């Protein structure tokens, strides 16, 4: 069996000595004298490192503190606690926004992820319009302290956005083959893949920023830089470690301040996870909250300025009377090029205190460019700010109105002159009309030809249009016969008959070829343009004359609402959102996203895709939400589904697909929304072993959690199959479409795996075989650490006390040590069961000392005995394996055959599958067994239900008409919800109709008046599938 506890204590003490020896401010350091943990022990190259190599992370700081506290718990030695206090002070002072723990839960009190630790560094800046002259595809540039060349583009090309130097080029891009940068000397040579000759624009970064000092928070994206005021970027995986550390401090000291820190961290998990793709670009917040936050900004030149407040489920905008027609806009970036087409559009819902014209503007890209802005103008309903109307805007509703020269809706003249015979008349007035559900202003014209003594006179409306010539358009509606007349420069009359429109507005594009009257239009300006009545009474409504350019793109990236009239106006805005709404995201809010970024003291709504390596299902057992079971089960289901996705991609069972491309904003990039997959980076094994450790930790609190056990045992079994050579084949790389493989020696991955074995061995579902497997793997992990351990002698090597895989080059990382310390502490605190050891262990102890030193003999004997022990364990496991609570895979299928319920369904679940996984299949097998012995009474239905779902209330109503209603009041996973509503759980008599309805209360007040996504509420009435 693995080492004695004293061995793990010795290893931990040696690592403490390493930390003590390398606490300094000069040279290679583990901790500086401020108490900040370093990143890499040997500074990486600044040319290749993503982060400034002098920095440390909240990850390393928290993990080392946790490891120190764990060893204090194991040993009660003051040195561990004192060192932890030293690092804890640094954590609060340098990583958190304030070292003072909030008196009330505050979700914004989170650690920034990056702090400078070992030495000052020069920050970087970037430029997007550097000029270069190429000759045959080569240019040498002399930008001040140039560091990196990102892209080269034509002088008339632009960037999709400017908030990152890595932005895609819009227009002609000259692809870079390679660059030679003369670092520090303000010179670089750029080699293109083509022989282009001429000028071009270059995006580059330079080492021209200010110095970032030790102890300063900083950022690596988009370039190395100091933080902006009010900025915090929290790596969300750090929240689980923070929760752990604060709770440990409370358990050790009993100081209530640590519980306050725990509560703030819990709230921060709720805040960062509480997203919905019931996507609102703009929606009201709580009363008293700022409107201009979370990326919603304003631009205004009105005097006095308008105000925005949240009140009564509306954003109330008050525009005071202005001195002129001064514009005010407010809006937000919505994502990179969101689709706008026949299938997707925009909806706005608002009310107003008066009828007035406003506008909705969209931008093709994030930055403002007048050539890429499209608008639609409409009139507000004017029935009061709480009496709101929904208005929908499609792609063809957006336009550029620069070419319109007549039409009051477009702020152009709508004047004209009346030309009529003595008894004829011309009437015209501007009115509001409905066009495609939107209110716009048009000019109603009525032409009446009077009786002039036996003949009808003439009635004409002359447009106040001058210095304009064909081609142009007219948009109108009429049921009358009417001509459009033009008197050219020579006074020749030209006529074009406008067709009737059957009461609908149409656009007619007028060209010279459509007119009759002469041989050719005379050069020069027209003398006049008129509408001429043909019918005795002609009624026509004209929206505009001129050229209206409709939007020619099928995407947009920003949206804003604006008002620019002089009159005062009050708006009650309920929302601006895309439609149709997306399918609700699965798993939300019980999965942790990548990023939690505060900008100018306000939380950005950007989150990044979801990494499986960031998930820690055990945190939901700590009461993040009032109902603990649903969050734990949902997060575990998420991880189980990622295992399935990994197996489908690689053919290897047990590991996790690294990324979930959730359908939130545009985080899924080019991937299918709500699917698991890979990106270029997360193939690192640390994300696998951290995750399985956090899954197994669920079993520490809930040993009977079946889903956690299944995830754990499949993972452990997979590692055992792949891990051949103890020191050189432990799987560390997990790429797409290929089996895992070994690409590095990483003791931190080993100890994360060890930690999963420590927690996982507490499962009540472990068979004898599995217990022996855990014992064997713990032995191998211990051997690995023993092999790579660098003992403390005299610190002639600075990495003595570590497990450096390359002591000559002093390879070591601060976060490695934190995780290893935590595991060493757990090994000291854990009482290991004899059942983890093979039955033959005592027999081996009987071998005499003369023979025990014979390595080959002992190996042969142990191998021979292993075969017998495996047979014994297998025989012991047969009844265990076919117990319904323990059975998995094929064993469950065999039980299903016996009770008459297949894993395959006759319909497709919302997950896309028509087959049940083990946990859901187990539930319907239990239900089927109960149904097989059901006596047909309602009381026994309650007994069946209480056995399966003891925490979820059920109500059955017999309607006395061969129908019954079943009401489920509670929450469980989405698949079980579908199984219940499909009639596979609740038994019913033959011929009786059943209506099954599920409902639950909403725990989170911030969801009130919002569209609910995920599994927060289920309300279903269904017919059983046939």
Secondary structure, 3 states (H helix, E strand, C coil): CCCCHHHHHHHHHHHHHHHHHCECCCCCCCECCCCCECCECCCCCCCCCCCCCCEEEHHHHHHHHHHHHHHHHHHCCHHHHHHHHHHHHHHHHHHECCCCCCCCCCCCCCECCEEECCCCEECCEEEEEEEEEEECCEEEECCCCEEEEEEEECCCCEECCCCCCCCCEECCECCEEEEEEECCCCEEEEEECCCCCEEEEEEEEECCCCEECCCCEEECCCCCEECCCCCEEEECCHHHHHHHHHHHHHHHHCCHHHHHHHHHHHHHHHHHHCCCCCCEEEECCCCCCCCCCCCEEEEECCCCCCEEEEECCEEEEEECCCCCCCCEEEEEEEEEEEECCCCCEEEEEEEECCCCEEEEEEECCCCCCHHHEEEEEEECCCCEEEEEEEEEECHHHCEEEEEEEECHHHCCCCCEEEEECCCCEEEEEEEEEEECCEEEEEEEEEEECCECCCCECCEEEEECCCCCCCCEEEEEEECCCEEEEEECCCCCEEEEEECCCCCCCEEEEECHHHCECCCCCCCCCCCEEEEEECCCEEEEEEEEEEEEEECCCCEEEEEEEEECCCCCEEEEEEEEEEECCCCCCCCCCCCCCCEEEEECCEECCCCCCEEHHHCCHHHHHHCCCCCHHHHHHHHHHHHHHHHHHHHHHHCCCCCCCCEEECCCCCCCCCCCCCEEECCCCCCECHHHHHHHHHHHHHHHHCCCCHHHHHHHHHHHHHHHHHCCCCCCCCCCECCCCCCCECCCCCHHHHHHHHHHHHHHCCCCCCCHHHHHHHHHHHHHHHHHHHHHCCCCCCCCCCCCCCCCCCHHHCCCEHHHHHHHHHHHHHHHHCCCCHHHCCCCHHHHHCCCHHHHCCHHHHHHHHHHHHHHHHHHHHHHHHHHHCCCCCCCCHHHHHHHHHHCCCCECCCCCCCCCCECCHHHHHHHHHHHHHHHCCCCCHHHHHHHHHHHCCCCEEEEEECCCCEEEEEEECCCCHHHHHHHHCCCCCCCCCCCEEEEEEECCCCCHHHCCCCCCCCCCCCCCCCCCC
